[in-house]
Amino acid sequence: MTDIYLGSKSALLVVDVQERLLKAMPEPEMERCLHATKTLVELAKEVGAQIVYTEQYPGGLGPTEASLLQALNDADAERVEKMTFDACAAPEFHRFLIELPKRIVVCGMEAHICVQATVRALIEHRHRVFVPFDAVISRRLENRDNGLRVMEQAGAVITNYETVVFDALRSAEHPAFKTFSKKVR
């Protein structure tokens, strides 16, 4: 059996999906990104993946968006507050960096700043990184697309959240298949 994107031997990293920053995002893409991210959090909980989320300067950008924060809390995700754009450079994140599985799905915002810097650093630390393009966002779509290209050139696998979901479930016989197949519609 091949390794899957998200499972008990992998992790989900949610980068800076914060209230004030979300307000600056283009509306339809923001809703799609938020839905995809919440679905990935629920999936990670279902399959036993480790979940970590970051908040960039929460005093200025506010907390994680409320519905996502509820999903993260329900999944026992661990929070890292940071000031650095690259989460790996945040002193509090170092403990997670050592403990994180080598396969990591990364989502969040902004794709061309914090997500990109973190993905490149994870790759430098020899992690295998997967980025669902529909679970990352930037204020400008061309910046998101540029960030995705740079991450791919650095060695990340660019995918989509629906592929991550069905790859993790492996079969329509999985007990959570009906639940998650409704979420990706």
Secondary structure, 3 states (H helix, E strand, C coil): CCCCCCCCCEEEEEECCEHHHHCCCCHHHHHHHHHHHHHHHHHHHHHCCEEEEEEECHHHHCCECHHHHHHHHHCCCEEEEECCCCHHHCHHHHHHHHHCCCEEEEEEECHHHHHHHHHHHHHHCCCEEEEEHHHEECCCHHHHHHHHHHHHHHCCEEECHHHHHHHHHCCCCCCCHHHHHHHCC
